[in-house]
């Protein structure tokens, strides 16, 4: 029998980079609505909740089919963790609807995903008997550099003995789109990851997030190019 699953989305009203970011129009609907609708369409998700300190965001989320959870002021500031919002929403929904056994925590600013990503991740979560899972994208064919103590230095290859791109070891970028976890990680460790951890690998075009104004046009172009809108 499938475990009772809550999808939860933290969406604060304040945003310094893009004012009212979670409500901006993306291909004809509010940004928050994309994630709500994807989660609602995913097989295995029983309830979708949005935690916010903004009445306007809560109204938009509820219009898209989510259950709104009013976030207290003490966990609504710039320094408040997503985990604190997820845990507050989990406790509130548990009290109203009974205890949930699995959480899908999604980021509203990562709108490029499909319901099947969530479904496949939940399948992996059960099949591999995981405690937590993160969504990632493969970045194995990049030549990565960093700023070291002596200046720029390569991370995953030796420029003195340059290999073929296909020979670069596989690496995975934590794209922040969503996480799957058991509730005890939030309640006991205040963390989204722990225990036995697994991956759900997403296509590379799904790695983009909306953090800056120019990201809106980029994500809109991807959504339209792939027929998501």
C-alpha positions in Angstrom: 0.0 0.0 0.0 1.4 3.4 -1.0 2.5 5.7 1.8 0.3 8.8 2.5 2.3 11.6 0.8 2.3 15.3 1.3 3.7 17.6 -1.3 4.8 20.9 0.3 5.9 24.1 -1.3 7.5 27.0 0.7 6.8 30.4 -1.0 7.6 33.5 0.9 6.1 36.9 -0.1 9.3 38.8 0.2 11.8 38.6 -2.6 14.7 41.0 -3.1 15.9 39.8 -6.5 12.5 39.8 -8.2 9.6 41.5 -6.3 6.6 39.3 -5.9 8.5 36.5 -7.6 6.2 33.6 -6.7 3.3 35.5 -8.4 5.0 36.6 -11.6 3.4 35.6 -14.8 5.1 32.7 -16.5 3.5 31.6 -19.8 0.1 32.7 -18.7 -0.1 31.7 -15.0 1.5 32.6 -11.7 4.8 31.0 -11.0 3.5 29.2 -7.9 0.8 27.6 -10.0 3.3 25.6 -12.1 4.6 23.7 -9.2 1.2 23.2 -7.5 -0.3 21.8 -10.7 2.7 19.5 -11.4 2.5 18.1 -7.8 -1.3 17.6 -8.0 -0.9 15.7 -11.3 1.7 13.3 -9.9 0.6 9.8 -9.1 1.4 9.0 -5.5 0.9 12.6 -4.1 -2.2 12.8 -1.9 -2.2 16.5 -0.8 -0.4 19.6 -2.0 0.2 22.3 0.5 1.7 25.8 0.1 3.3 27.5 3.1 3.4 31.3 2.8 3.3 34.5 4.8 1.5 36.2 1.9 -2.3 36.2 1.5 -1.9 36.8 -2.2 0.3 33.8 -2.7 -2.0 31.6 -0.7 -4.9 32.7 -2.7 -3.1 31.9 -6.0 -1.9 28.6 -4.6 -5.5 27.6 -3.5 -6.8 28.7 -6.9 -4.4 26.2 -8.5 -5.6 23.4 -6.1 -3.3 23.6 -3.1 -4.1 23.7 0.6 -2.9 27.0 2.0 -0.9 27.1 5.3 -0.3 30.5 6.8 3.4 30.7 7.8 4.2 32.4 11.1 6.3 35.6 11.1 9.1 34.0 13.0 9.9 31.6 10.2 9.2 34.0 7.3 12.3 36.1 7.2 15.2 36.0 4.8 17.2 33.8 7.1 14.4 31.3 7.8 15.1 27.8 6.4 12.9 25.9 4.0 13.0 23.1 6.5 11.3 25.2 9.1 8.5 26.1 6.7 8.1 22.5 5.5 7.9 21.2 9.1 5.4 23.8 10.2 3.2 22.9 7.1 3.6 19.2 7.8 2.4 19.6 11.4 -0.5 21.7 10.4 -1.7 19.3 7.7 -1.1 16.3 9.9 -3.4 17.9 12.5 -6.1 18.5 9.9 -5.9 15.4 7.7 -4.1 12.7 9.7 -0.4 11.7 9.7 1.6 11.7 6.5 4.3 9.2 5.9 6.2 10.7 3.0 7.0 14.3 2.0 7.8 15.7 -1.4 9.3 19.2 -0.9 9.3 21.3 -4.0 10.8 24.6 -5.0 8.4 27.0 -6.7 11.3 28.9 -8.4 12.2 25.7 -10.4 9.1 25.5 -12.7 10.6 23.3 -15.4 9.6 19.8 -14.3 6.9 17.3 -15.1 4.6 15.2 -13.0 6.4 12.2 -14.2 9.6 13.4 -12.5 7.8 13.3 -9.2 6.3 9.9 -10.0 9.6 8.4 -11.0 11.3 9.8 -7.9 8.6 8.3 -5.6 9.0 4.9 -7.4 12.8 5.1 -6.8 12.2 6.1 -3.2 10.2 3.0 -2.6 12.2 0.6 -4.7 15.5 1.5 -3.2 14.0 1.8 0.3 15.4 5.3 0.7 15.1 7.8 3.6 15.7 10.8 1.4 16.1 11.6 -2.3 17.2 14.7 -4.2 16.6 15.8 -7.8 19.8 16.3 -9.8 21.1 16.9 -13.4 24.1 15.2 -14.9 27.0 17.5 -15.6 29.7 14.9 -16.5 30.9 16.5 -19.7 31.9 19.9 -18.2 35.5 20.9 -17.5 35.1 22.3 -14.1 37.3 24.9 -12.5 37.5 26.8 -9.2 39.5 29.6 -7.6 42.2 28.0 -5.5 44.8 29.5 -3.2 47.1 30.0 -6.2 44.4 31.2 -8.6 42.2 29.2 -11.1 42.6 25.5 -11.0 40.8 22.5 -12.6 38.6 20.3 -10.4 37.8 17.2 -12.5 40.6 17.0 -15.1 44.3 17.7 -15.6 44.8 20.4 -18.3 48.3 19.1 -18.9 46.8 15.8 -20.0 43.5 16.8 -21.4 41.0 13.9 -21.9 38.1 13.5 -24.3 35.0 15.2 -23.0 33.3 11.7 -22.8 36.0 10.5 -20.4 35.3 13.1 -17.8 33.8 11.4 -14.7 30.1 11.8 -14.1 29.0 14.5 -11.8 25.6 15.5 -10.6 24.2 19.0 -9.8 21.7 19.3 -7.0 19.2 21.3 -9.0 16.8 22.1 -6.1 13.7 21.2 -8.0 12.4 18.8 -5.3 13.3 16.4 -2.5 11.5 13.3 -1.2 12.0 12.4 2.5 10.6 10.7 5.5 9.1 13.1 8.1 11.5 12.1 10.9 14.3 13.8 9.1 12.6 17.2 9.5 11.3 16.4 13.0 14.5 14.9 14.5 17.4 16.3 12.3 15.9 19.5 10.9 17.3 18.4 7.5 16.0 17.4 4.1 18.6 14.8 3.6 19.8 11.9 5.7 19.8 8.2 6.2 19.9 6.3 2.9 20.1 8.9 0.1 19.2 8.5 -3.5 19.0 10.5 -6.8 16.4 11.3 -9.4 18.2 12.4 -12.5 16.3 15.0 -14.5 17.0 16.3 -18.1 19.4 19.2 -18.2 16.9 21.7 -19.4 15.1 21.2 -16.1 18.0 22.6 -14.0 17.1 26.3 -14.5 15.7 28.3 -11.7 14.2 31.8 -11.5 16.4 33.9 -9.3 17.1 36.9 -11.5 14.9 38.9 -13.9 16.6 37.4 -17.0 15.8 33.9 -15.8 12.1 34.5 -16.5 12.6 34.8 -20.2 14.9 31.8 -20.3 12.5 29.5 -18.4 9.6 30.8 -20.5 11.5 29.9 -23.7 12.2 26.4 -22.4 8.7 25.8 -21.3 7.4 26.8 -24.7 10.1 24.9 -26.6 9.3 21.6 -24.8 5.5 22.1 -25.1 4.8 22.4 -21.3 2.6 25.4 -21.8 
